[in-house]
Amino acid sequence: MRLLGIIFILLVCSLHTFAQDTATDQVWVKLIVKDSVDNKLIENAQIVSYESMIIYATDEKGEFRSTFSKTDSLKVFGLGYSPQVIRVSEFNDSIQQRVIHLGRKFYMIGTVDVASDKELHLNLPKDINLGGEDDLPAGLKGDSYNKKPPVMAAVVNPLSYVNYYTSKREREKRDMRRVLVQDENQEKINEFYNRDIVKEVSGYEGDMLDKFMIYCNINIKLSPDSNPVLIRMKIAELLEKFEKENKK
């Protein structure tokens, strides 16, 4: 019994110590972001947590407050400003508010005219909607299955199961549905990753823009759900690497 009591006391002490460590692991970060040139407050400056990859923004007063893990780092940036990376461990309770001055970035780019009523769309027939199986046009629906049937279907409906794999017409329908989905996904990606955006971030034109586009295409992984802000950050990071590599 005495041994069990000692184990219980040690367990309680360990849990208490763990709780204290967890509590002290969180640090209050209090920022105010300003322009380094005119000292004006920067509203909607972006703050990104490297650990959680969550994006925050400063308020109308250029201020931001939240708690982060002591081991985290934050990237502070804004459109047209050079980013800064700060460590959460640099903050403590004695710091009421830390002022971050962001330096301006200047890009020499040509004028880009964009029509205000321009829309991005697939240019597909009006009866094609890829929202779900019920929205598929009749010409693209499978005779029995629109998706790969389970193995049990071979027992329940063997003729339809065999037809799904052997019918040339069914294969053509599947190929067309796959192409339409790929086109739709690419259109979504083109809204936040395209030549104009890379040109805006890099300031390149002509052959240098073509080379940098290829560099970005190789190093950026894209999906329709990619975050536009993080994509711009990635382009800016690749720009620094690209320029260093081309100076050699």
Phi, psi and chi 1 to 4 in degrees:
 res  aa     phi    psi   chi1   chi2   chi3   chi4
   1 MET       -  -40.0  -69.1  -64.5  -66.2      -
   2 ARG   -62.2  -38.5 -179.9  178.8  -62.9  177.9
   3 LEU   -63.9  -42.3  179.0   60.3      -      -
   4 LEU   -62.8  -38.5  -70.3  175.7      -      -
   5 GLY   -64.4  -41.0      -      -      -      -
   6 ILE   -64.1  -43.2  -65.7  173.7      -      -
   7 ILE   -61.8  -40.9  -66.1  174.4      -      -
   8 PHE   -63.4  -43.5  176.4   76.4      -      -
   9 ILE   -63.5  -42.9  -67.7  172.6      -      -
  10 LEU   -63.5  -38.0  -69.2  174.7      -      -
  11 LEU   -65.2  -44.1 -179.7   60.5      -      -
  12 VAL   -62.4  -42.1  170.8      -      -      -
  13 CYS   -63.9  -39.8  -68.3      -      -      -
  14 SER   -65.1  -43.1  -61.8      -      -      -
  15 LEU   -64.0  -38.1  -69.6  174.5      -      -
  16 HIS   -65.6  -42.6  179.6   68.6      -      -
  17 THR   -64.5  -40.9  -57.5      -      -      -
  18 PHE   -63.0  -41.1  175.6   77.2      -      -
  19 ALA   -64.2  -39.8      -      -      -      -
  20 GLN   -65.7  -42.1  -73.4 -176.9  -35.2      -
  21 ASP   -63.7  -39.1  -68.7  -18.9      -      -
  22 THR   -65.3  -40.6  -57.4      -      -      -
  23 ALA   -66.5  -41.8      -      -      -      -
  24 THR   -78.9   -9.3   56.4      -      -      -
  25 ASP   -72.9  -21.8 -173.0   53.3      -      -
  26 GLN   -89.8  133.6  -64.8  -64.3  -51.4      -
  27 VAL  -123.9  135.4  178.1      -      -      -
  28 TRP   -76.1  125.7  -96.9  104.4      -      -
  29 VAL  -110.9  121.6  172.8      -      -      -
  30 LYS  -123.3  114.7  -55.1  171.8 -174.5  179.3
  31 LEU  -123.6  152.2  -65.2  176.4      -      -
  32 ILE  -135.0  126.1 -179.9  167.1      -      -
  33 VAL  -106.7  129.1 -176.1      -      -      -
  34 LYS  -131.4  159.1  -65.7 -175.8  176.9 -177.6
  35 ASP   -75.7  130.1 -171.8  -53.8      -      -
  36 SER   -71.3  -17.7   62.9      -      -      -
  37 VAL   -85.5  -55.4  176.7      -      -      -
  38 ASP  -110.1    2.9   55.3   17.8      -      -
  39 ASN    65.0   18.7 -150.6   39.8      -      -
  40 LYS   -77.9  150.1  -72.4 -174.8  177.3  180.0
  41 LEU   -68.8  142.6  -58.9  172.0      -      -
  42 ILE  -107.0  106.9  -58.1  177.9      -      -
  43 GLU   -80.3  144.1 -178.0 -179.6   -4.2      -
  44 ASN    63.6   26.1  -69.9  -35.7      -      -
  45 ALA   -65.8  144.0      -      -      -      -
  46 GLN   -94.2  138.1  -52.4  -67.0  -57.7      -
  47 ILE  -124.4  122.0  -62.1   96.4      -      -
  48 VAL  -116.5  129.4  179.6      -      -      -
  49 SER   -84.4  126.2  162.7      -      -      -
  50 TYR   -70.3  -28.7  -84.0   83.4      -      -
  51 GLU   -79.9  -45.4  -72.7 -169.6   -0.9      -
  52 SER   -95.8  -16.7   67.1      -      -      -
  53 MET    58.8   26.0  -67.1  -55.5  -67.4      -
  54 ILE   -87.6  139.2  -63.7  176.0      -      -
  55 ILE  -102.8  130.2  -59.2  174.8      -      -
  56 TYR  -116.7  174.3  -54.4   87.1      -      -
  57 ALA  -146.3  150.7      -      -      -      -
  58 THR   -75.1  155.5   55.5      -      -      -
  59 ASP   -84.2 -168.8   59.1   18.6      -      -
  60 GLU   -65.8  -16.9   66.7  -82.3    2.3      -
  61 LYS   -96.3    6.4  -62.8 -179.7 -179.4  179.0
  62 GLY    75.5   15.4      -      -      -      -
  63 GLU  -103.4  154.6  -63.1 -180.0  -10.0      -
  64 PHE  -152.0  136.5  167.8   76.0      -      -
  65 ARG  -141.1  135.1  -63.6 -175.2  179.7 -171.3
  66 SER  -170.6  169.8 -171.8      -      -      -
  67 THR  -104.2  142.6   56.9      -      -      -
  68 PHE  -139.5  161.8  -64.0   93.1      -      -
  69 SER   -65.2  143.6  169.1      -      -      -
  70 LYS   -60.5  -25.6 -172.9 -178.0  -62.9 -176.6
  71 THR   -87.2   -3.2   58.5      -      -      -
  72 ASP   -79.3  161.1 -158.4   -6.5      -      -
  73 SER  -129.1  150.4  -67.9      -      -      -
  74 LEU  -122.4  140.1  -53.8  175.6      -      -
  75 LYS  -107.5  122.3 -171.7  165.3 -169.9  174.5
  76 VAL  -108.3  125.8 -175.0      -      -      -
  77 PHE  -158.1  169.1   66.4   99.9      -      -
  78 GLY  -154.5  160.0      -      -      -      -
  79 LEU   -62.5  120.9 -173.8   60.3      -      -
  80 GLY    90.6    4.7      -      -      -      -
  81 TYR  -123.3  149.1  -69.0   94.3      -      -
  82 SER   -74.3  136.6  -62.3      -      -      -
  83 PRO   -75.4  158.1   28.9  -35.2      -      -
  84 GLN  -130.1  142.2  -75.3 -167.0   37.0      -
  85 VAL  -111.9  128.4  176.9      -      -      -
  86 ILE  -125.3  149.4   54.0  178.4      -      -
  87 ARG   -94.6  134.6  -62.3  178.1 -178.5  -85.9
  88 VAL   -63.4  -31.2  173.6      -      -      -
  89 SER   -63.6  -15.6   58.9      -      -      -
  90 GLU   -76.0  -12.9  -63.2  174.3    1.2      -
  91 PHE   -95.3  151.6  -68.5   80.0      -      -
  92 ASN  -152.2  175.4   54.5   60.9      -      -
  93 ASP   -63.9  -21.3  -66.5  -24.5      -      -
  94 SER   -77.8  -17.9   63.5      -      -      -
  95 ILE   -87.4  112.9  -60.8  177.6      -      -
  96 GLN   -73.5  -45.8  -65.4  -59.8  -44.9      -
  97 GLN  -160.6  132.1 -165.6  172.5   53.8      -
  98 ARG  -105.8  132.0  179.1  170.9  174.0  177.9
  99 VAL   -93.4  126.7  179.4      -      -      -
 100 ILE  -110.3  120.9  -58.0  -65.0      -      -
 101 HIS  -100.6  119.4  -72.8   93.7      -      -
 102 LEU   -96.9  130.5  -64.7 -177.4      -      -
 103 GLY   -80.7  145.3      -      -      -      -
 104 ARG   -76.4  147.9  -64.0 -178.9 -176.5  178.9
 105 LYS  -110.8  133.4  -95.9 -170.1  173.1 -178.6
 106 PHE  -114.4  130.4  -62.5   95.0      -      -
 107 TYR  -121.2  131.0  -58.4  104.2      -      -
 108 MET   -93.5   97.5  -60.4  -59.9  -65.7      -
 109 ILE  -126.7  154.6   61.7  174.7      -      -
 110 GLY   -76.9  169.2      -      -      -      -
 111 THR   -73.3  134.4  -57.4      -      -      -
 112 VAL  -118.0  118.1  178.7      -      -      -
 113 ASP   -96.1  124.4  -64.0  -37.6      -      -
 114 VAL  -123.9  124.8  179.7      -      -      -
 115 ALA   -66.4  135.4      -      -      -      -
 116 SER   -67.0  -24.3   59.8      -      -      -
 117 ASP  -101.0   11.8   57.8  -11.8      -      -
 118 LYS   -72.3  133.7 -175.2  177.2  180.0 -178.9
 119 GLU  -123.5  149.8  -66.3 -177.7   -4.1      -
 120 LEU   -97.0  125.5  -67.3  171.7      -      -
 121 HIS  -149.9  174.7   50.6   81.8      -      -
 122 LEU   -87.4  -15.1  -67.6  176.7      -      -
 123 ASN    57.0   38.5  -65.1  -44.1      -      -
 124 LEU   -97.8  162.9  -61.1  175.9      -      -
 125 PRO   -55.3  146.5  -25.8   34.4      -      -
 126 LYS   -62.6  -24.6  -66.4 -177.9  179.0  178.9
 127 ASP   -85.7    3.6   62.8  -25.7      -      -
 128 ILE   -99.4  118.3  -66.8 -177.8      -      -
 129 ASN  -136.9  120.2 -175.1  -30.2      -      -
 130 LEU   -94.5   21.6  -58.1  179.4      -      -
 131 GLY   -65.3  -30.1      -      -      -      -
 132 GLY  -174.0  176.7      -      -      -      -
 133 GLU   -63.0  -36.8  -68.3 -176.0   10.9      -
 134 ASP   -69.1  -19.8  -67.0  -23.0      -      -
 135 ASP   -90.7   -5.9  -63.5  -38.7      -      -
 136 LEU   -67.2  139.9  -73.8  172.8      -      -
 137 PRO   -65.0  153.8   22.4  -32.7      -      -
 138 ALA   -56.4  -36.3      -      -      -      -
 139 GLY   -67.9  -17.8      -      -      -      -
 140 LEU  -105.4   -5.6  -67.6 -177.9      -      -
 141 LYS   -76.4  141.3  -73.1 -174.9  176.8 -179.7
 142 GLY   -70.7  154.2      -      -      -      -
 143 ASP   -61.7  -36.4  -67.6  -19.8      -      -
 144 SER  -130.4  -39.0  -60.0      -      -      -
 145 TYR  -132.2  138.6  -52.9  104.6      -      -
 146 ASN   -97.5  -15.1  -71.1  -43.0      -      -
 147 LYS  -127.3  166.9  -64.0 -179.2  179.8  179.2
 148 LYS   -57.8  122.0 -176.1  177.7  179.2  179.9
 149 PRO   -73.8  150.0   27.0  -33.7      -      -
 150 PRO   -69.6  163.2   26.6  -34.8      -      -
 151 VAL   -61.0  -34.4  177.5      -      -      -
 152 MET   -60.8  -23.5  -79.4  -61.0  -62.8      -
 153 ALA   -63.3  -26.3      -      -      -      -
 154 ALA   -65.5  -25.8      -      -      -      -
 155 VAL   -87.8  -44.1  178.8      -      -      -
 156 VAL   -71.5  -44.5  178.4      -      -      -
 157 ASN  -140.5   75.0 -163.4  -17.6      -      -
 158 PRO   -61.9  -36.2   20.8  -32.7      -      -
 159 LEU   -65.0  -44.0  -68.0  178.7      -      -
 160 SER   -67.3  -36.6  -64.3      -      -      -
 161 TYR   -62.7  -46.8 -173.0   86.8      -      -
 162 VAL   -66.4  -39.8  171.8      -      -      -
 163 ASN   -61.9  -36.2 -177.2   63.6      -      -
 164 TYR   -59.5  -38.5  178.3   86.9      -      -
 165 TYR   -91.9  -25.4  -73.1  100.5      -      -
 166 THR  -104.5  -20.7   60.5      -      -      -
 167 SER   -75.3  124.2  170.5      -      -      -
 168 LYS   -63.4  -38.0  178.9 -179.3  177.7 -177.7
 169 ARG   -63.1  -40.4 -177.5  166.5  174.2  -92.6
 170 GLU   -66.8  -39.8  -72.1  -62.7  -74.6      -
 171 ARG   -63.7  -40.2  -72.0 -161.4  -59.0  -88.2
 172 GLU   -64.4  -38.8  -69.7  174.5  -14.0      -
 173 LYS   -63.6  -43.3  -71.1  179.9 -178.0  179.6
 174 ARG   -64.4  -41.8  -68.1 -161.9  -64.3  -86.6
 175 ASP   -62.1  -41.6  -69.8  -19.8      -      -
 176 MET   -66.2  -41.6  179.0   56.4   69.0      -
 177 ARG   -62.4  -39.3  -68.0 -162.0  -62.3  -92.2
 178 ARG   -65.6  -41.8 -169.0  178.4  -59.0  112.2
 179 VAL   -64.4  -41.5  168.2      -      -      -
 180 LEU   -65.3  -39.2  -67.5  178.1      -      -
 181 VAL   -65.5  -42.5  170.3      -      -      -
 182 GLN   -61.7  -41.7  -70.1  173.9  -11.5      -
 183 ASP   -64.0  -41.5  -73.2  -15.1      -      -
 184 GLU   -65.4  -41.7 -175.3  179.0   33.3      -
 185 ASN   -64.2  -40.5  -71.5  -19.9      -      -
 186 GLN   -65.0  -36.5 -172.9   59.7   50.2      -
 187 GLU   -64.3  -37.6  -74.8  -68.7  -21.7      -
 188 LYS   -65.1  -41.6  -68.7  178.6 -179.3  178.0
 189 ILE   -65.3  -39.4  -69.4  172.8      -      -
 190 ASN   -62.9  -19.9  -70.7  -15.5      -      -
 191 GLU   -70.1  -30.7  -68.3 -177.2   18.7      -
 192 PHE  -119.6   -1.8   57.5   82.2      -      -
 193 TYR  -142.3  104.7  177.4   76.1      -      -
 194 ASN  -152.7  178.4   53.7   56.4      -      -
 195 ARG   -62.2  -39.1 -173.9  179.7 -180.0   85.5
 196 ASP   -64.8  -39.2  -72.9  -19.4      -      -
 197 ILE   -68.2  -43.4  -69.9  175.3      -      -
 198 VAL   -63.4  -38.1  173.9      -      -      -
 199 LYS   -65.2  -41.2  179.5  179.0  179.0 -179.5
 200 GLU   -63.7  -43.7  176.9 -172.4  -17.2      -
 201 VAL   -72.1  -40.8  174.9      -      -      -
 202 SER   -87.7  -31.3   66.7      -      -      -
 203 GLY    79.8    5.5      -      -      -      -
 204 TYR   -82.0  158.2  -71.3  146.1      -      -
 205 GLU  -142.7  165.3  -67.7 -177.6  -14.1      -
 206 GLY    60.1 -135.0      -      -      -      -
 207 ASP   -63.8  -37.9  -68.3  -20.0      -      -
 208 MET   -64.9  -37.2  -74.8  -59.6  -66.5      -
 209 LEU   -66.4  -40.7  178.6   57.6      -      -
 210 ASP   -61.2  -44.1  -67.3  -23.3      -      -
 211 LYS   -65.1  -41.2  -68.1  178.8 -178.6  178.8
 212 PHE   -70.5  -33.7 -174.2   56.6      -      -
 213 MET   -60.7  -44.3  -82.6  -68.8  -58.9      -
 214 ILE   -62.7  -41.2  -64.5  172.8      -      -
 215 TYR   -60.7  -44.0 -170.2   81.6      -      -
 216 CYS   -67.0  -42.2  -70.7      -      -      -
 217 ASN   -59.7  -34.6  -67.9  -19.6      -      -
 218 ILE   -74.2  -34.3  -66.4  173.4      -      -
 219 ASN  -104.1   -6.6  -69.2  -77.8      -      -
 220 ILE  -110.0  125.9  -62.6  179.3      -      -
 221 LYS   -93.2  124.3  -65.6 -178.1  179.2  179.6
 222 LEU  -118.9  147.4  -62.6  166.5      -      -
 223 SER  -147.5  162.1   75.3      -      -      -
 224 PRO   -58.4  -21.4  -24.7   34.7      -      -
 225 ASP   -97.0    7.5  -61.7  -36.4      -      -
 226 SER   -61.8  146.1  -63.6      -      -      -
 227 ASN   -81.9  121.0 -171.9  -57.9      -      -
 228 PRO   -57.6  -36.6  -24.6   34.3      -      -
 229 VAL   -67.1  -43.2  176.1      -      -      -
 230 LEU   -67.8  -31.9  -64.9 -179.0      -      -
 231 ILE   -65.3  -42.3  -67.0  -60.6      -      -
 232 ARG   -63.5  -39.6  -78.1  179.6  174.8  -93.9
 233 MET   -60.8  -43.2  -72.9  175.0   53.6      -
 234 LYS   -64.4  -40.4 -176.5   62.5  176.5  178.2
 235 ILE   -61.5  -43.0  -65.2  172.2      -      -
 236 ALA   -64.2  -39.8      -      -      -      -
 237 GLU   -66.2  -41.0  -68.6  174.3   -5.4      -
 238 LEU   -67.6  -30.6  -71.3  174.3      -      -
 239 LEU   -60.9  -42.6  176.9   61.3      -      -
 240 GLU   -63.2  -43.5  -63.7  179.1    2.4      -
 241 LYS   -66.1  -41.6  -65.5 -179.3 -179.7  179.0
 242 PHE   -61.7  -43.4 -180.0   78.5      -      -
 243 GLU   -68.0  -37.5  -69.1  179.8  -20.0      -
 244 LYS   -65.5  -41.8  -71.6  179.5 -179.6  178.6
 245 GLU   -67.8  -31.9  -68.3  176.4    7.3      -
 246 ASN   -84.1   -9.5  -79.9  -88.7      -      -
 247 LYS   -84.0  -16.7  -73.2 -179.8 -179.8  178.9
 248 LYS   -72.7      -  -64.8  178.8 -179.1  179.5
